[in-house]
Amino acid sequence: MFGICNLAIVPVRSEPSDRSEIVTQLLFGEHIKILERQNQWARIKIQFDDYEGWVDSKQYQVISEEQYNQLSKEAIILNADLIDYITAPDNLLLPIPLGASLTFLNNSEINTSNFDFEGTKTSGAKPKSALISTAFMYLNAPYLWGGKTPFGIDCSGFTQMVYKLNGYKIHRDASQQALDGEPLSFIEESEAGDLAFFDNEEGNIIHVGIIMENNYIIHASGKVRIDRLDHLGIYNPELNKHTHNLRVIKKII
């Protein structure tokens, strides 16, 4: 079975329970493969990044395998505003967040509700320099484990969505993203838009941020914020200390 998210934001959980932690989110228009059904729950794989988790079966629309494959081949079209709305013939207004997918709206067999969108769209690969201006759109968004929107976002959800809005695909979790790209030996070799990864005392990658010019970094920690970056890691001037230990810098694009 296959499906598409027809709601603004849907939680994807680690286990089939409303009490289970949210590991990521489905945004409007993202399509999925259904791997397993268990009572009211479905274990899914998100087509964009192959991420798996459980969603409530009432929170997506079933589509055919043919429709799933067709969507997977088409260029991704995304909402480019912090928040906008979808309209329907019955005067329904459905708010959607930045990065919601609009690709299926042109397909009448999938868009059975006759949703329409008149806002700002983005599609295709942008210059690397555009990554930072996109990142600023999330500035001050509160940190939310598993979040992917300006209303709540985690560190790797932030980097993934910034890259996605500029036409690039990277993995969902920081530890997965750290496997991509080309490692750089020094901060001085990096460019604005490169990713910096940080580890814990056990050496596990637990954090990621987007490098800016002049040794600054924008990242989600408490909120999406801008801090200093040096060879030790992230320095928070408000706390007057380093908060994250630098592990590796990667050039993704």
C-alpha positions in Angstrom: 0.0 0.0 0.0 1.0 3.6 -0.5 -0.2 7.0 0.7 0.2 10.7 0.7 0.0 13.2 3.6 -3.2 15.3 3.2 -2.8 17.2 6.5 -0.5 20.0 7.4 1.8 18.2 9.8 1.6 14.6 10.9 3.7 13.1 13.7 5.8 10.0 12.8 6.4 7.9 15.9 9.0 5.3 16.9 6.2 2.9 18.1 2.5 2.4 17.2 1.2 4.5 20.1 0.1 8.1 20.7 2.5 8.1 23.7 5.5 7.1 21.7 8.2 9.7 20.9 8.0 11.6 17.6 11.0 10.8 15.4 10.1 12.9 12.5 7.1 14.6 10.8 5.2 14.2 7.6 4.5 17.5 5.9 1.6 18.1 3.6 2.1 16.4 0.2 4.9 14.0 1.2 4.2 10.5 -0.1 4.9 7.2 1.7 5.1 3.5 1.3 3.1 1.5 3.9 5.2 -1.4 5.2 2.9 -2.8 7.9 -0.5 -2.3 9.5 -1.2 -2.8 13.2 -4.7 -1.9 14.4 -5.0 1.9 13.7 -1.3 2.3 13.0 0.8 2.0 9.9 4.5 1.6 9.7 5.7 3.8 6.8 8.8 4.7 4.8 9.0 8.3 3.6 9.9 8.4 -0.1 12.1 11.5 0.1 14.6 10.1 2.7 13.6 6.5 3.3 12.9 7.3 7.0 10.7 4.8 8.8 8.2 5.2 11.6 4.6 4.8 12.7 1.6 7.1 11.8 -2.1 7.0 12.6 -3.8 5.4 9.6 -6.4 8.2 9.7 -3.8 10.8 8.9 -2.9 10.0 5.3 -4.7 9.4 2.0 -4.3 6.1 0.2 -2.8 6.2 -3.3 -1.9 3.5 -5.8 1.5 2.2 -6.5 1.4 3.8 -10.0 0.6 7.2 -8.5 3.4 6.8 -5.9 5.9 6.0 -8.6 4.7 8.8 -10.8 5.1 11.3 -7.9 8.5 9.9 -7.2 9.7 10.8 -10.7 8.3 14.3 -10.8 10.3 17.4 -9.8 9.5 18.4 -6.2 7.5 21.6 -5.8 7.5 23.1 -2.3 5.7 25.9 -0.4 8.3 28.7 -0.1 6.6 30.8 2.6 6.8 30.4 6.4 3.1 29.5 6.3 0.5 29.6 3.6 -2.8 27.8 2.9 -4.4 25.4 0.6 -7.9 26.1 -0.6 -10.7 23.7 -1.7 -14.1 24.3 -3.5 -16.0 24.0 -0.2 -14.2 27.1 1.1 -11.8 25.0 3.2 -8.6 26.7 4.2 -5.8 24.3 5.2 -2.7 26.0 6.6 0.6 24.4 5.4 4.1 25.1 6.6 7.3 26.0 4.8 8.5 23.0 2.8 5.2 21.4 2.3 5.0 19.5 -1.0 2.7 20.8 -3.7 3.8 18.3 -6.4 0.6 16.3 -6.4 -1.8 19.2 -6.8 -1.5 19.0 -10.6 -2.6 15.3 -10.6 -6.4 15.2 -10.5 -6.4 11.4 -9.7 -4.5 12.1 -6.4 -5.9 15.6 -5.7 -9.4 14.3 -5.3 -10.3 17.2 -2.9 -9.5 19.7 -5.6 -6.9 21.5 -3.5 -5.5 24.7 -4.9 -2.5 26.8 -4.0 -1.8 30.4 -5.1 1.2 31.2 -2.9 4.9 31.2 -3.5 6.5 28.0 -4.8 10.1 26.8 -5.1 11.5 23.9 -7.2 14.9 22.8 -8.5 18.5 23.3 -7.4 19.5 26.7 -6.2 23.1 28.2 -5.8 24.9 27.1 -2.7 24.8 30.8 -1.5 21.0 30.5 -1.2 21.2 28.0 1.7 21.9 30.7 4.3 19.0 33.0 3.3 16.7 29.9 3.5 18.2 29.0 6.9 17.3 32.5 8.2 13.7 31.8 7.6 13.8 29.3 10.5 15.6 31.7 12.8 14.2 31.5 16.4 12.1 28.5 15.6 11.8 26.5 18.8 13.7 23.3 19.1 11.4 20.2 18.9 12.7 16.6 18.8 11.5 15.2 15.4 10.3 18.5 14.2 10.6 19.8 10.6 8.8 23.2 10.6 9.3 26.8 11.7 6.9 25.9 14.6 9.3 23.3 16.0 12.4 21.8 14.5 15.4 19.7 15.5 19.0 20.1 14.4 19.0 17.6 11.5 15.4 18.4 10.5 16.6 22.0 10.1 19.6 21.1 7.9 17.5 18.7 5.9 14.7 21.2 5.2 17.1 24.0 4.3 18.8 21.7 1.8 15.5 20.4 0.5 14.1 23.9 -0.1 17.1 24.5 -2.3 16.7 21.4 -4.3 19.2 19.0 -2.5 18.4 15.7 -0.8 20.2 14.7 2.4 19.4 12.2 5.1 17.1 12.9 8.1 19.4 12.3 11.1 22.7 14.0 11.9 24.5 10.7 12.2 23.3 9.8 8.7 24.0 13.2 7.2 27.6 12.9 8.5 28.2 10.0 6.2 27.6 12.1 3.1 29.8 14.6 1.4 33.5 15.4 1.5 35.3 16.0 4.8 37.3 19.2 5.3 40.4 19.4 7.5 40.0 23.0 8.7 37.2 25.5 9.3 39.1 27.8 7.0 38.5 25.4 4.1 34.7 25.6 4.5 32.2 27.7 2.7 28.9 29.1 3.8 26.4 26.3 3.5 28.7 23.5 4.5 27.7 21.3 7.4 29.5 21.0 10.8 28.9 17.9 12.9 29.4 17.5 16.6 29.8 14.4 18.9 29.3 13.4 22.5 31.7 11.9 25.0 31.1 8.5 23.4 32.1 9.8 20.0 28.5 9.6 18.6 27.4 12.3 16.2 24.5 14.1 18.0 24.3 17.6 16.4 24.7 19.4 13.1 24.6 23.0 12.0 25.1 25.1 8.8 28.3 27.0 8.6 28.1 30.7 7.8 30.8 33.2 6.8 33.3 34.6 9.3 33.2 31.6 11.7 29.5 31.7 12.6 27.1 28.8 12.6 23.3 28.6 12.5 21.8 25.6 14.2 18.9 24.3 16.3 19.7 24.2 20.0 16.9 25.4 22.2 15.9 27.4 19.1 17.4 28.0 15.7 20.2 30.4 16.6 23.5 31.9 15.5 26.6 31.2 17.4 30.4 31.3 16.9 32.3 28.3 15.5 35.9 27.5 16.2 38.2 24.4 16.1 36.8 23.2 19.4 33.1 23.5 18.5 30.2 25.9 19.0 30.8 28.8 21.4 27.6 30.3 22.9 28.4 33.9 24.0 25.3 34.1 26.2 26.6 31.1 28.3 30.2 32.1 27.8 31.2 28.5 27.0 31.4 25.9 24.3 28.2 23.9 24.1 29.1 21.4 21.3 32.3 19.5 20.5 33.3 19.7 16.8 33.8 16.3 15.1 33.9 16.9 11.4 33.0 19.4 8.7 31.5 18.2 5.4 31.1 19.8 2.0 27.8 18.3 0.8 27.4 20.2 -2.4 
